Amino acid sequence: MRMNPRPADPLILSGPLILFGGPYSNLHALDALLAEARRIGVPPASMISTGDLVAYCADARGVVDRFRETGMRFIRGNCEDQIAAGATDCGCGFAPGGECDRLSADWFAHAMRELDDERRAFLGAAPERLDVVLNGLRIAVVHGAATQQNRFVFASTPARVKAHDLALLGVDAIFAGHSGLPFSQSIDGRLWHNPGALGMPANEGDPRVWYSLVSAGDEPGALVIEHRALSYDHAGAAAAMARAGLPDAYARTLVDGFWPNCDSLAVPEAAVQGKKIEPVRLAFARDVDLRWPVDDSRFQVDDDAPARVELAALETLWINTGSLCNLACAACFMESTPRNDSLAYMSAAEVAGLLDEIARDGFGTRVIGFTGGEPFLNRDLPAMLADALARGHDALVLTNAMKPMRRHRAALLKLRGKYGARLTLRVSLDHYTRELHELERGPDSFVPTLDGLAWLAREKFALSVAGRLYSGEPETIVRAGYARLFAEHGLALDAHDPGALTLFPEMDAAVGPRRVTRAMLENSGKSGRDLMCAGARMAIKRKDARAPAIVACTLLPYEKDFELGATLAEARRPVELNHAHCAAFCVLGGADCAA
């Protein structure tokens, strides 16, 4: 669901504003908030909901009528749009048939029965964006994100994604909902604020719900943000759900404060389920670094020695064909750009030498993977592929499927004709929307990649897609987004199959543990055999080096501590997980780079 970022005529406020996320048909909570607003002297005209008036709870009609009677303001969320359009689901973006989708089906049908045409039209007539000016700050109130109404944005969503939305809307602050969890964060002198949801608890194991009181600070351009918890008759709201025959799972949530599942949460938010958050008063100004809540518990490690991983078998040998790339991505795992030649082009003769060693020493390697940079910039790539395939290995190429790949179409078709599915191409498509893919990969990169992917599909190549979770959305939502994209373009790829769509977590060496300790590895539920360095190595050739070197991991080509020798035999030695990427990507991030 896409929104129009065009500014609307702003609402000028001088007094405090009560902001709240989805009431979710919870009339008991809404009436409690109205009572609190009267107590502190905030009129209904200064109360704004970020949308989703109607959802999980029992009193859809009552909630809509309260807004009609009082004049409280609201914007359209995905639920308003779907109900007004007479749709069959809430439009949250989950895959049909999933747990969230099944739980939502009952409440959506109940709401459609509760609301007549007049009330549905009232919901559909609300704006999709409301602009507010408070103490000189321009604030856009949206449901999910700037141009994607049902995109989840959490405290853990990367700051650069939020900064993109703030810049796109040209505002000082975005007030948003949809994710259901309260947070505030300053980004380069601007603000992203989510008050939390009014209709459901914040998954903290407490039945209270959340809203915020926002008022002008003492200086121009400053705000005071109070994240407030609200206690109300949650038992009455749960009883109303039972009488309406709505799912027990959501009724229990109103009482015990735990969501029935964490499908809609990003990994960091799911990891802190049950952790209490406390009300807070925050001061925002352009020069203030603001972030709330802050939770570092998932990154706390002991002082144990780093975990050590033995090479069980060399299942995959990766060849870094060179660090040059036709793109300069915002956060490339390999730091590849059109100018970064720190890793030289690997030659076909050098790769042949490595393949000779595999055969001579009986490594039993199944897959030879080719990565970069963009592998197809290396003119020797077709010869390397032909050599690996002729020796009985499977071959995997990681590519952006743009012009460099298309220049080798004839060679690729010949290899496919001879070796069939033993040659696989994994295409990098960082997000299912053009907007966020190009935020990472640069302008005019989305359509050419899709064209290259479509060509590979038409020509019957074995292929898969590599995406990233950098948008901060839950994996279930991201997979559903790719599924829609694949369907729109007629691509026979199953986005819910990790083999067809690999999703990689984000890495930031400045955040989180510096290494993986033995205790962290044990607590993660993984063993060393689950990690890439237990079954793979990568060959690189540093600029001006006379010969290739073998490193432990595709993510660490520049780290001398992870260089294991000049031969595969020397590289058999164990690897210590003594880097932040080992923690963020492989252990905490749960990434699987298997070929």
WOWO-V431003 format. One record per run of one state. SS is the DSSP state (2 for helix, 1 for strand, 0 for the rest). FROM is the first residue (numbers start at 1). LEN is the number of residues. If there is no record, write none. Layout:
ss,from,len
SS,FROM,LEN
SS,FROM,LEN
This chain:
ss,from,len
0,1,1
1,2,1
0,3,8
1,11,3
0,14,3
1,17,4
0,21,6
2,27,14
0,41,3
2,44,3
1,47,3
0,50,10
2,60,11
0,71,2
1,73,2
0,75,3
2,78,7
0,85,14
2,99,16
0,115,2
2,117,8
0,125,5
1,130,5
0,135,2
1,137,5
0,142,6
1,148,1
0,149,10
2,159,11
0,170,3
1,173,4
0,177,6
1,183,5
0,188,2
1,190,5
0,195,14
1,209,8
0,217,6
1,223,8
0,231,3
2,234,11
0,245,3
2,248,9
0,257,10
2,267,5
0,272,8
1,280,5
0,285,6
1,291,2
0,293,4
2,297,3
0,300,6
1,306,1
0,307,1
1,308,2
0,310,6
1,316,5
0,321,3
1,324,1
0,325,12
1,337,1
0,338,5
1,343,1
0,344,4
2,348,14
0,362,5
1,367,5
0,372,3
2,375,3
0,378,3
2,381,10
0,391,3
1,394,6
0,400,3
2,403,4
0,407,2
2,409,14
1,423,6
0,429,5
2,434,8
0,442,4
2,446,13
0,459,3
1,462,7
0,469,6
2,475,14
0,489,12
1,501,4
0,505,12
1,517,1
2,518,6
0,524,4
2,528,3
0,531,1
2,532,3
0,535,1
1,536,5
0,541,1
1,542,1
0,543,6
1,549,3
0,552,8
2,560,3
1,563,3
0,566,4
2,570,3
0,573,2
1,575,2
0,577,3
2,580,8
0,588,8
